[in-house]
Amino acid sequence: MTKETQTYVAAIDQGTTSTRCILFNKTGEIISDAQKEHVQIFPQPGWCEHDPVEIWQNTQSVVQEAIAKAEVDISSQVVAVGITNQRETTVFWDRETGKPLYNAIVWHDARTHEIVKRLKEADSNNTCKIMTGLPIATYFSASKIIWMMENCPGVREKCEQGQAMFGTIDTWLVWNLTGGVNGGLHLTDVTNASRTMLMNLQTQSWDDKLLQWTNISKNILPTICASSDKIGTCTFDSCLPNIPIAGILGDQQAALFGQTCFQSGEAKNTYGTGCFLMMNTGEKIVPSESGLLTTVAYKIGNNPCSYALEGSVAVAGALVQWLRDNLKIIENASEVESLAKQVSDNGGVYLVPAFGGLFAPYWRDDARGVLVGLTAYCNRNHIARASLESVAYQTMDVVKAMEKDVGYPMTSLKVDGGMTVNELLMQFQADMLDVEVVRPRVLETTALGAAYAAGLAVGYWNDINDLKKNSRVGKTWNSTIEQEKRSLYQKKWKKAVERTLDWED
């Protein structure tokens, strides 16, 4: 088969810090890619916003660049596009003008603290957790929707008039790709919908009780569809003319899909801006008693929905950015590992990056970050090492909670995301978990999952067995330390976490 006759699937990966487009071939290999960062807007401490227009412009730019790099003909060689996105990030726009009514409020933004308190007081029967699998927290979209309606001029009125449209980033991109004000589709998939605090896990539909509790109108919400299905078609004048949109998955579910974790009990951890551990629980909804989320894993066409347990850590790769941009300890992200390797341990320094609170398994939005254990002996190398170790410790906390919920120990952890190139971090992760850590050969599993979902829907791949055949191991790590040392490190980490709590009291 010549290059001119080969076909590919495109994936748009719209993340917290950047947007990428990657073209994959039938064996799941990357043919070309393009990436562009967008501005992080911090109006106040604990707040974070993105410009939706910039994200849409960047999306078009990276799609065009990736296609040009690959030197392919879109109409004959790109069979479908899949979309994966930062979840929970909330966008409001005007149905008639197509213009955002406010900046997108990002998933880790903590401004809705008071709204969350109010919602908790109105949910004495724990209905939200029972119906959605989610704790009431600033993390999810519902409180962000309420904040916009209460604080952004004109938003509530436009909602009542049916002129406002809400969506997570996938919805915003689909609407623009399929025509925008000229008949754009208002859709989201079941994984993204499950992160709003408004979708019933059992029925996979917007729930009237939840909407009444939050006072959110159904007419602003997108239609919920499957994760892998022929969802719509990009318009002729878009960056992907007449290409079918056949897959949508929230980024962590996409990584689970890309890691081919299709069996109950299989788990992956993604090390990105945040850190996200997810375990497939099959068609069974498993309520968490240990501070985890019960969520949708994916839905393929008309097949039954698959569910998952998830533990979310707010700050992972974002911590490296903080070292670079705020503390100026490093000039670029790749330096953090070389600094950390210059010392044999953390020198007693522990960094808990609870910049906007702690997510799983603590769910404390009143927590604040701490750097403890400092002595005159410590230097920036120890802080760099403590930063990397904090990512492994936060993951460890989530793994322990997950093991408690499912009732058995984890024996292997599949890993992906940008931080997995950091070998010191991966080794320390294996040391703290005392399980095998497995990194795939293709690290971009989030984009790969979106491509897999889209390719399945159009018959590019026949079934999930085709996807499993593509799975290849890149490297594995196993623990190299004794249990006594592991226990000592874990004890000190726990003490450091305790210092973050009740900080505002």
N, C-alpha and C positions, 0 to 999 in steps of 0.2 A: 504494500500500500504506500503510495507516495504521499508526501506532505500535503499536496494539493487535494487529496481525497480523504485525508484523515478528518475525523470530527472530534469536537471537544465540548465540554460543559464549562460554562463560566460561573464563577461564584463571586458575589459581592459580599465582602466582610466589613461591615460598618461597626467599628469598635469605639471604645471610650476615648482613645487618643488619636486614632487615624482611621482612614478608609482604604481598603485594598480591593483590587480585583485580581483574581487568579484564574487562569485557564488550566483545566485538568484533562488528561487523556483517559483512555479506558482502563489503564492499569493504575490510575490514581496518582500519576506523577504530574508535577508542575511543569507546564509548558512555557508559561510566561506570567509575570505579575507586575503590578504597579501599586504604589502606596503613597498616600499623602496625609500628613498630620493636619489636624484642625486646632483652633485656638481653644484653650481651657479658660473659661471666664469665672473668676472668683469674686463676686460682688461683696461678700462678707465672709467672715470665718465660718467654715462648715458648709458654705454654699458652693455649688458648682453648676455652671450652665454651658450649653453649646449653642451655636448659631445654626438653626436648621437649614437656612439657605446656603451657608458655607458647606455643610455636609452634603447637600444635594449637588452643589457645584463640584465638590471634590469627587463625588461618586461618578459623575459624568466624565470627569477628567481621567480618573484611574481606569475606567472601563475602556476609554478610547486609547489610552497609552498601552494597556495590556494587549489589546487587540492588535495595535500597530506593531508592538514588539514581536508578537507571534507570527506576523505576516500571514494572517488567515482571512478568508472571506467570511464575513459575519453571516450572510444569508445562507451560505451552503455548508459552512463548517462548524458553526456554533449551534448546537441542537436545543439548548435550554440554558436558563440562568437560575441559580438558587441564591437566596438572600439569607444572610445571618447577621445578627445585630446585637448591640448592647441592649440588654433588656431593662425594663422598668423606666428607662429614660422617657420623659413625657413631653409630647409636642401638641400644641393647639394651633390650628390655622383656620382661616376664613374660607368657607366653602365657595364663595363667589370670586374672591380675589386671589386665593391660593397663598396669601401671605401669612406667615406665622403671627400669632397674636402676642407672643412673648418668646423669649429664648427657650430652648429645650431645657428642662430641669433634669439633671443627670441622676442616675440611679443611686449614687452614694451621697447625694445632697441631703443635708440633715435639717433643713429649714422648717420642716413640718412637725417638729417636736411637739408643739402645743396642740396641733390638730390630732396627732396620734394619741395624746392624752385624752382628748375629748372623745375620740372614737372608742378608746378602751373603756371609758366610763359608760358609754352607750351599748356596750357589748358584754353585759354581765353574764350571759350564758355561754360565752366563748364560741358564739356562732361562726365568727370569721374563720377561726382555726379549723373548726369542724368541717365547714363547707369548702374552704379554699385550700387548706393545708398550710396556710401561712400565718405567722404571728402578726399582730398589728404593729407595723414598724414604718419608719420613714423611708425604708428601702423601696417600697412598692408604689405602683403608679397612683392608686386611689387618693392617697393623701396629697400627692402633687397636683392632681386634678382639682381637688378642693381648694388648695392654696391658690391656684391660678384663678379660680372662680371668685375667690374672696379678695384677692389682692391686685389683679390685673384689670385695669379699666376696660369695660365693655365685654369682658369674657362671659360673665354670667348672663348678660342680656343676649348675647349671641347664642349661648347654649339654649336658652329658653326659646329663642326664635328658630332654632334648628339651623343656624348659620355657621356655628362652630363645629369643627371636626377634631376629635381626639385620636391620637395614635401613638404607639411606640415607634421607634425609628423605622422598623420594617414597613409599617403602615404608611408612613410619610414617603418612603422611597417607592413603594408600589403605586401609590396614588400618583406620584409625579411620572413614573415610568409608563403608566397606562393612560396618560392624557391630562392629569391635573384637573384644572377647571373645565376642561372639555371632555368630561365624562370619566375621569380617573376612578379606578376601583378603590373602595374603602374597605380594606381587608386586613386581617391579622391571622396568624396561625394559632393553634391551640396552645403551643408552648408559651408564646408571648402573652396570650390572654390569661394564662394561668398565673402570671406574675403581677396582675393588676389589683388583686384582692377583690375582684368583682365577678370572677368566673367560678361556677360550681364545678368542682372536680368530677363529680359523679355524672352530671349531664353534659359537661363541656360546653356550657352556654352561659350567657350573662344571667345573673340570678336577680330576680325582682326584690327579694328580701335584702340582699346586699346593696342594691341600688337605692332602696328606700332608706337603709341605715346610713348610707353616705350622702344621700340627697343628690345623687348623680343621675342625670337623665339618660335613658337608653339611646336616645336619638343622636347622641354625639359619638357613640361607640361603633367600631368597625364590625363587619361580619366575620365570624370565626370560621376558619377553614382548616383542612388537614395540613400537616407539615410537608407531606410529599404528595402532590397532586397537581393537575393542570389548572393553575389558579387564574391565569389571565395571560394577556399578550402585550408586550411593550409596543407602543405606537410606532408608526413608520418613521416619524421625525425624532425619535429618541436616540440615545447612544447605543441602544440594542434593537434596531429596527425589526419589528415583527417577530422577535424572539420570545418564545413562551416562558413565562415565569412559572416554574413547576416545583419550587421548594422554598419554604420559609421555616427557619428554626431560630429560636433565641440562641445566643452564642454558646452557652454551656451545653445545651441540648445538642447543638450542632457538633460540638467536640465529642460528645458521647457517641453520636452517630458516626462521626469520622473515625473514631477509635473502634468502631464495629462492636460496641458493647450492647449486643442485642439480646443477651441471655440474662435472666434474673440473677443478681449477685455480682455481675461484672461492673467494675467501677473505674472512673478516670478522675484525674485532677488536672485542671488547667491553671497554669501560672501566667496570668496576664496582668492587667492593671490591678485587678483583684485576684483572688484565688478561689477556685470553685471545684469542690469535690462532689461528684454525682454517682449514684449507684442505681442501676436499673432494677426495678422490683417487679417487672412484668406487668400483667394486667391487674395486679393487686395494688390497691391504695393502702400504703403503710403509714398510719399516723405516727408522728414522732413524739416521744416523751423526753427527748434529750436535747431539745433546742435546734433541731434540724427542720428543714422545709419538706413538705410533701408536695410534689409538683408533677407536671406532665413531662414525660421523656420525649415522646414523639407520637405522631399518628400517621400511618402510611395509608393513603387513600381511604377506602371504606373499612379497613381492618380495625379491630378494637384498639383503643388507646393504650399505650404503654406508659407506665408511671415510674417515678424515681424518688429517691431521697436525696436531698442536697444540703450541703453545708457551704455557706458563702462567707468569704473573708474579704473585707472591704479594701485592704491595702496590701498589695504584694509588689508588683512591678512599679506601682505608683510611688513606693518608698524609694526606689532607685532614682526616680525623677526628682523626688524631694531632696535627696542627697546632692543631686546635680544642680537643681534650680534654686533651692532655698538655702542650703548649707554651703553650697559651692565646694564640697569635698572632692567631687569628681567633675570632669569636663564632659564626659560621655558615659553612657550606661555600661559599656564594656569594661570600664576601668574598675568597677566595684569588685569584681572577682580577683583581679590582680592585687588590689589593695588588701583584700581579705586574706589572700594566700601568704602575705608577708608576716602574718602572725600565726602561731600554732593553735590558738583558741581565742575566745572572745575577751580574755582578760577580766572576766567577771562582769562584763557589760551586757545588759539586756535591754533591748529596745522593743517596746510594744506600741505599734503605730495606730493607736486608736484616735486618729485625727478627727473623725466624725462619729465616734462611738465604736462599739464592738458589735460585729454581726455574730454568726453562729460560733459556738453554741450559747453565747452569753446574752445576745440581744439587749445590750445596754447602750442606748443612744446618749446617755449622760457620761459615759466613759471618755477619757481624754488620754492622749499619748504620753508615755513616760520613757525616759532614758535613765536607767538605774545601775548602780554598781560602779560608778565612776571613781577612779583614784588618779593620783598624779602620774601613775604608770601608763594610763590609757592614752591612746592617740587615735588618729582618724582611721588607722587600719583596723583597730578593735571595733570602732563604730560601724565601719563597712561590714565587718564580719557579723556583728550583732544584727545588722539589718538583714543580711541574707538568712541568718539563722532564725530570725523572727518569722519569716515566711514558712519555714519548715515546722516551727513550733505551732503556728496557727493552724496549719494543716493537720498536725498531730492531734490538736484538740478536737477538730472536726471528725477525724478518723475514729477516735475513742468514742465520741457520741454516736457515730453511725454503727459501730460494732455493738454498742449497747442496744440500739433500736432493733437491729436485725437478729441479734442473739448469737452471732458467731464472729470469729476474728477474721480480719482481712488478711489474705495470704499474698496478694500481689496488687500493685497499684500502677495502672497505666498513666503516664504523664504526657502533657503537651503544653504548648504555649511558649512564648518568647523566652521566659526565664529558664527553660529546661536546657538551654545551651550552657548554662552556668553549672559546671561539673561539681564545684565545691558544694553548691546548694543541693544538687541531686544526691551526692554522697551523704550529706548531713541529714537529708530527708530519710534515706534508707537507715541511717544510724538511729534516728529518733523513732521510727516506726518499727524497726526490726523486721521488715518485709522487703521482698524484691520490688525495686522500682524499675519500670520498663518504659523506655522512650522509643517511639516509633521512628522509622527512617524519615518519613514525611512529617515535619513538625506542625505544619499548618492544618491541623485536623479540624479546626473550626470551619474554615473555608471548605475543606474537603467534605465535611458533613453536609454542608449546604449543597455542594455539587452532587454528592451521592443522592440526596433527597430529590433533587431536580432530575437527575439522570434516571433514577428508578421510575419516576412518574411518566417519562416519555419513552421508556423502553431501551434507553442507552445501556443500562445494566438490567439483566433479567430479574434478579431477586437479590436478597441480602447475602446469599452464598457467594455471588459474584464479588460482592464488596469484601467479604471476609478473605477471599483469595488474594486481594490486593494488599492485605495487612502485612507489614514487614517490620521486624524489630530493628531499631538502630543501635541501642545500647542498654545494658542493665546494670543496676547497682545493688549491692547487698551490704548489710551492716558490717562495720569493721570495729565496733567498740563493745566493751563489756557491759552487762546489764547494770552493774553498780554505777558506772559513770553515766549511763543513760538516765538512770533514776535520779541522780544528783542534778543533772542538767534540767530535767523535767520539773523537779522540785523548785529550783530557782526561777524557772520560767513562770510557774504558777504564782510564786510570790510577787513577781514583777507585774503580772496581770492584775493581781489584787490591788496594786497601787493605782491602777487606772480608774477603779470604780468609785462611784459617789464623789467624783472630783468637784462637781458643782455645788455640793452641799456645804 
